[in-house]
């Protein structure tokens, strides 16, 4: 069993949590640090807000996403 670093609950399996956010080009993932419930909550709140706040910087730096995709079109902001 693993222990979620945020909720301190035990879990057997979890999807991979990105150590650095995927939209920044990170591919480092851990299945051992947080449960799926926390990952889903962060994905809908903190991760989404962070991605929106850093969108311009990602494009200026030409950073590709973790899946190799280009940054979002800034004209739609």
KOLDRENNU-744350 format. One record per residue (C-alpha): x, y, z; residue in one letter. Coordinates in steps of 0.05 Angstrom, whole numbers, plus 5000, padded with zeros to 4 digits. Layout:
! residues N
XYZa
...
This chain:
! residues 77
500050005000x
502150714986x
500351345026x
497851974992x
502352555011x
496453035012x
490652655045x
494952145083x
490151595062x
492750925036x
491650704964x
493650104923x
494250394854x
493851084822x
494751404755x
501351754745x
502052434778x
506452914738x
512253164780x
512553784736x
506353954697x
505253614630x
503654274596x
510754494612x
513653904575x
514953454635x
514452704626x
516552524698x
510952144730x
510051784796x
504651284815x
506851304888x
505652014913x
498252174909x
491551824902x
487051894842x
481952314881x
487152844896x
489852814825x
482852934796x
481653524843x
488353854827x
487253734752x
480654114755x
483054684799x
490454824812x
493354514749x
488254854704x
489555534736x
497055444731x
496655254658x
492355864642x
496956324681x
503256074646x
500456014576x
503856634549x
510656434578x
510055734549x
508956024480x
514456554487x
519456014507x
516955534453x
515954984504x
512554354478x
507653974521x
509353294550x
506152964490x
510153404442x
504453874425x
505454624413x
502855134461x
495755404454x
494055954405x
494656614442x
489656964397x
484056604434x
485756894502x
